[in-house]
């Protein structure tokens, strides 16, 4: 099982390219990220990343990548100070490099920006490992062959578009996003009581894979300990030290996250959803759901259906 794929799918990942443009005039673009991770790749020129937590903007040069965690609204501008007109990303109507009428001497910035939306609050501990701002400088790329190759291909498809370039660009952004997530897991793997640290241990990773792989199974500590070749007490202690959570509470969390996707994407009854994610009855399911999410499954479904009408939802 690919754990990262499962986590992102159960978190309801949706994606959208927000900007794929060249800017020839001073401009500042707003990126509301209350529900999304922001992703920016500078193809040419220079950009300034403004966030509420930074006293000075972060300069992004050609080839740099910035990932902004969910919940951190920010602005990308062509100047250090935001003196230019401020627009929403959806209103960015600018020239493209393929336009023969533009003067490349006036080119300030070519940018590809995407959003990876997790509409409902991610409850999986992996999301706590994602830093508020993650930067990859072009000067560091030689150390990451896969990222380097992906970025070079993305740049080429944008600056020299051919048949199918739009599709390739969309897929390349997904590849870059996945490679960045992998890199973050690697970087966080030395920090105890984190998901990235836990999956760096063979036995704990195996137990997590077992839980993700069969949510309906009536797992016990004894079952999991035997599967990974440990004593019950030793396994429980190691799991808690690695992840900062107990195996059975972790199981409850991923069951509820799976249930959320059923509530969003189906009209299944509550008792049917409860059974599909491993609960014996709807009452127990609803009790655990409310404890973790804060509202009942029924209230969640009502709220979510209302949210689907919002323009900001992908």
N, C-alpha and C positions, 0 to 999 in steps of 0.2 A: 504494500500500500504506500502511496505517496502522501505523506502526512500534510505537507504544505498545501497541496492541491485540495485535499479534503477540508482543511481548515478554511481556505479562501472560499470554497464552494458553499460550505455551511454558513459562512458569514454573509452570504448573499452578494458576493462580488459582482459589480457591474462596472463597465469601463466606457470611456468616451474620450475621443481626441477633442480637446478644447481649442487649441490653436495650432495651426500648421502654416505659418505666415512669415513674411519678411516685413520689417518696419523701416520706413524711410524718413519718418518724422519723429520728434520726441513724443513719447507716449508712456502711459502707465496703465497696467491692466490689473484689475482686481480678481482674485481667485478665492471665493468663499469655499472653505474646506471643512465646514462643520460636520459633514457626513462623508468626506472623501480624503484620500491621500492625493496630494498634488505632485505631479511629475513633470520636470522641465529639462529639456536638452537643448543647449545652445549650439546651433550649427555654425553660425558665424556672428561676428560682432561681440558685443559686451552687454550683459544684463545686470541689473541690480535687484537683489531679492530683499524685500522689506517685510519684516515680521514684527508683531507687537513685543516680542521678547528680546529683540536686538536693538541696541541703541544706534548702531550704524548698519547700513545695508551690507549684505554679503555680495561681493562681486563675482559674477559668473562669466568666465571667458569661453572662447570657442572650444568645444569638445567637453565642457563641464556638464555634469548632471547633478540635479538637486531633487531630492525626494522630501516632501513635507508631510508629516504625520497627520492623520485624521484629527480634525478639531482645531487646526491652526490656520486661520485665514491669513492671507498674505498678498503682497503686490509685487509684480515684476515690472520694472521700468527701464527705460533706455538711458536714464540719467540718475546720478547719485541722489539728487534731491527731487522730490515729486513735485515738480513745477509744471509739468506737462498736463494735458487733459487726462482725466482719470476715467477709464471705461471699464465695463464688465467684460469678462472674457468672451461672452456670447455676442458682444457687439464689435469685436475686433475685425473690422473690414479693411484689410491692408493689402498691399501689392504682393505678388509672388515672384520668385526669382525667374520663373519662366516667362514673365511678361517682358517682351522685347522693348517696350517703351520706357522702362524705368532706367534711371541712372544709378549704376551700382556704386558710384563714388559716394552717393548719399545714403547708402545702406548702413543702418545703425545696428540692426539685430535681425537674425533669422532664428526662429524659435519653434520648437515642437513642444506642446504642453498637453498632458493628459490627466484625467481624473480616474481614480479607482475607488468607486463608491461602495461603502458599507452602510446602508441606510440605517439599519437598526444597530444599536450600540454593540460593537464587538465584545463578546464576553470571554473569548478564548485568551488565555494568558500570553500567547504569542504576540499579540498586539501591544502588550506592555514592553516588549523588547525593541519595538521600532522607535528609534530616536525621533525627537521633534523635528530635527533637520539632519538629513544624511546627504553628504556631499561626496562626489567622486570627481576629482580633478583630472583633466586630460593628461597631466604629467604622470598620474598614477596608473594609467591604463595599461602600460606595458607589463604590469604585474598581473593583469587579469585578461588572459588571452581571449576567453569567450566574450567578455564584455567588449573588448577592443574590436573584435571581428564584427560583433553586432552593431556597434556604433558606426563603424566604417561603412557597413552596408546600409544602415539607415540614412546616413548623410548622403551617400551616393544616390539612393532612390529619391531623396527629396530634391537634390540639386540637379539631377539628370533624370527626370521622370520618364518612364516608358509604360507600355501597356501593363497594367496590373500593379503599378507602383502604390496606389492607395491601399490596396489589400496588403501588400508587403509591408508598408509602413505601419499599418495597424498591428500586424502580427509581430513585427520587430519590436514595437513598444511593449507588447506582452512578454516577449522573450527578455527584454531588458529589465522589465519589472520583476520577473521571476528570478533572474540572475542577481538582482539587487537584494531581493528577499533572502536568497541563499547566502549572499555575502553578509548580510546583517546577522543571520543565524550563526555564521562562522565567527563573526566578531564578538557576539554576545555569549558564545559557548563557554567562556571562562568565568562568567558571572554566576555564582551559585543562586539557587532559588529563582531560576528563570527557565522558561520552556526551552530555550536554545541550549542551555546548559544540560537540561535533563535528556534531550535527545542525542547528546554527544556521548552518553553512557549507553553501552550496548544493551544491558539488561532493562534499564528503564525505558529506552526507546522501544524495545520489543514489547514491553507491557503496554505502552501507549498505543502502539500499532494494533495490539490485540483489542483494546478498548474501542478504538476508532473502527476497526474492522467488523465488529459484531456488537452493536449497541443493544440488541435484544437479549443477548446472553445475560443470565443472572449471575454476574461476576461477583466473586468474593475475594478477599485478600488471599485466602488459601489457594484458590484457583490460579490467580495471577502469579503468586510466588512460585508455585510448582511449575508453571509454564516457563518461567525465566530461570529456574534452577536455584532458587534462594529459599531461605526459611521465611516464614510469615513475618516474624518480627524484624528480621534484617531487611526484607523487601520494603515493608512499611516505612521504616526509618530512612532507608536510602531514597525512596521516592519523595518523602517529605523534605529531606535535605536538598535534593536536586531541584525539585519543582516549587517547593514552598506550599504544597497542597497535598491532600491525601488522595490516594487512587480513586476511592469511591466518590469523593466530592468532585474530582476531575471528571469522572464518568457522568455524574449528574449534569455538569455544565455542558458537556458536548452532546448529551441527550437533548437538553433543552434547546441548544442551538440548532440541532437537526429538526426538532419540533417546530421551531420558529419558521423554518423554510416550508414545512408542510402547511402551517397556518397561512403563510403568504401566498403560496402557489397552488393550493388545492382548496376544495370545499369539504374536505373530509371532516367527519364529526370528531369532537374532542376525544371521545373514548377510543376511536380508531387510531388517532394520532398517538395517544398515550401508549397504546399497545405496540405501535410500529417502532417506537424508540425505547422500548424496554420497561415500561411501567406496567404494573399489574392491574391498575384501575385508574379511572379518570380523576378520582378524588385525590389520590397521592400525586399524580402528575400535576394537577392544578395547584396543589399546595407547594410543591417544589418549584414549579414555574413562577408562581407569585413571589416566592422567597428570592429567587435569582433575578427575575426581570422587574419585579415591582408591581405588576398588575396581573390579572388573571389571563388565561389564554383567550377567553372570549373578548375581553376588553382589548387585548393586543390586536386581535384580528379586526375588530371594528376600527381601531385607530389606524392600523396599517392600510386598510382599504380607503380611508379618508386621505391618507398621505399619498396614495398612488395618483391622486388627482393633481398633485403639486407639480409645477413646471420644473422644479429643481431635481426631481427624482428621475433617475435614468430608467 
